[in-house]
Amino acid sequence: MISDYTSKSILGRAQKNKKITVKTINPRDFTTDNHKTVDDRPYGGGVGMVMMIEPLYKAWKFLKLKKNKSARGGRGTRTILLSAKGKTWNQEMARSYLKKYDHLVFVCGRYEGVDQRVDEFIDEEISVGDYVLTGGELPALTIVDSITRLISGVLGKDESSHEESHSTIGYKEYPQYTRPEVFKIGRKKLKVPEILLSGDHKKIKEWRSKS
């Protein structure tokens, strides 16, 4: 799932141009039983299954030893558990993480969650909103996407990431229009605002700031 999304479009080009590198590790490769079990019933009872600590820890340890031999939370590296109860991700965090970290390690939970003992090797928990998803893969992709597009050269024109929604706290991007100048839906004619056709860049900038 991760590899398929990140190999196409903007993220795919970013990898091809060596702006980013995305690699995946399957916890099932670090199991010891024939069924490659990564989940089990929760202690104390309850519905659903919980991801086991052992394969997650072994997968994380393998990645850390291979990619970065520094201690937990070492300079330039951050291990993130995608969790519904984590801190909500936003644009300000995307800019901050781009500056602070060279390597981000994502632990993608599934089922009813993960064994709480992952606290021993993760640095923080992050959520992408107040709702529940099937797993942590989509939130991980959301974070990767939001950071990657801020890297110089990834979008072609860096200005693309400067004047958009959330580029500053509370800022929402102005309405955008392109051809045709007039578009009909039924009997209704939808026209591009005249100010955008005027060629008066000062007035256009003022209009956009108020929109």
N, C-alpha and C positions, 0 to 999 in steps of 0.2 A: 504494500500500500504506500509506504513512504517513498520507496525507490521509484515507483511509477509516477507519482506526482512531481517529484523533484528532478526527474530526468527530462521534463518537457517545459516548453515556453520559457519564461524569464528565468526561473530557477535552473532549468536545463542549460541555458546559455551561460548563466553565472558559473556553473560548474565547469562547462567547457572552456570558459575563459579564465578559470582558476581563481575566481573571486571567492568561491566557497567550495567546501567539500562536504558531502553528506554521505555518511555510511551507516548501515543498519546492522544490528546484532540481534539474533533470535534467541531468547532465553531457553527455548527448547533444546538448543545445542549444548546446554550446560546442565542437562538432567542426567540421571543415572539409571532410570528404569526403562523398560522396553517401550512403554507408552509415551515417553517424553513428557511426563506430567509436570505442569507448571502451576497448578491450582489444587486446592483441597478445601474441605468443609471448615468453617470457622469454629474455633474453640468457643464454648459457651452456647452453641446453637445459633440458629438464624438461617434465613434463606440465602440461596446463592453460594458462590464459591469465592475464595480469596486467593490471590496470587501468592505463592510461597516465597519466603525470603531467600532460600538457598540458590535457586537458579538465577534470581535477579542479582544477588551479590556476586556470584561467580562471573556473570556476564559483565557487570560493572568493573570488577577487579581485572578481568581480561582486557577490557578496553583501556582502563587507566594504566595498566602495566605496559601495554603496547604503545599507547599514544602519548602518555604523559606520566613520568615516574615521580612527579611531585606528590606531596601529601594531600589529603583531602582538602578541597577548597583552595588548592595552591593558586598562585598568581596566574591569572589568565584563563582559569578553568572553572566551570560552574556546573554542578549536577542538579538537575531539576526533575522533581516528580510532578507529573501532570495530575492535578487533584481538584475535585469539586470544592474542597474547603481551602484551597490555596489563595494566595494574593491574586487579585484580578489584573491580568495583563493589560497594558495600555501603550500608547505611542511613546510616551516619555520613557517608559522602561525599555522599549525597543532601542531608542537612541542611546540610553545609558549602557545597555548590555553590549552594544556594538563597540563602544569605547573601552569598556572594562575587560571583556573576555575574548580570548582567541578561540577557545573551545567550549562548546555547550554540549552537555550529555543529558539526554532526555530519557527518563524512565516512564514508559507508557503503561499505565495500569489497565486492567480489564476486569470483567465480572463485577463483583461487589467491592473491589478495591485491592489493596496490597497489604501484606503483613506490615504492621506498624514499625517493625524493627528496621525497615529501610532507613529510618531516621539516622541510623549510625553512619550511613555513607552518602545521603543526599545533602544538598546545601539548603534547599528550600522547596516549598510546594507552590505551584502556580495554577491558576484557573483562567479560562478564557471567557467566563461568564457564569451567571447564576442559573445554570441548567445542568442536566446530567446527560452525558454521552455514553455510547457503548464502550469506548476505550480512549486512551490518551493519544492515539495517533493523529487525529485531526487537530487537537490543540497544539501538539508538537509542530505540525506543519504550519499552523497559523503563526506561531512564534518565529519559525524559520523564515517564512515568507515576509513577515513584517520587518524583520531585521535585514534580510538580504536586499530588499529594495532600497534600503538606505545607504548601501555601500556604493561608493563613487564608481560610476561607469556601468552599473548594473542596468539602470533604466535607459541608458543611452544619453538622455539629457538629465543631469542631476536636478535641474529645476523642477522636474516632475514631482519630486518628493518634498519640495520646499513650500509650494503653494497648494496644499491639499488638506482635506479634513484631518484635524488633530495634529497638524504640523506645529501648532502651538496650542497650549491648553485652552479648550473651549472653542477653538476655531473650527468652523464647518465650511467646506469649500463652496464657492459660488456656483450657480447653475451654469451648465455648459450646453452649447448648441453647435451643430454642424449642418452640412447640406442634407436635404434641400432647404431653401430659405422659407418656403411655405409648404406645409404638409397637411393634407386633408384626411380627416377621420369622419366619415359620413358627410354631413353638410358643414361640419365645423372646420374652419381654416386655422391651423396652428402656425403662427409666424414667429420668426426669430426676433427678439427685441431690437427695435430700430437703433438703439444706442450702440449695439455690437456691430452694426453695419456702417456706422458713421466714420470710422477711421480716426476718431478723436480719442487717443489713448489715455489722456488724462481723465476724461469723463468716463471712459470705460472702466478705468481703475477705481474711480469713485463709486460707480454703479456696483461693481463687484464687491467692494468693501461693505456696501450696505445690504447686499443680497443675502 
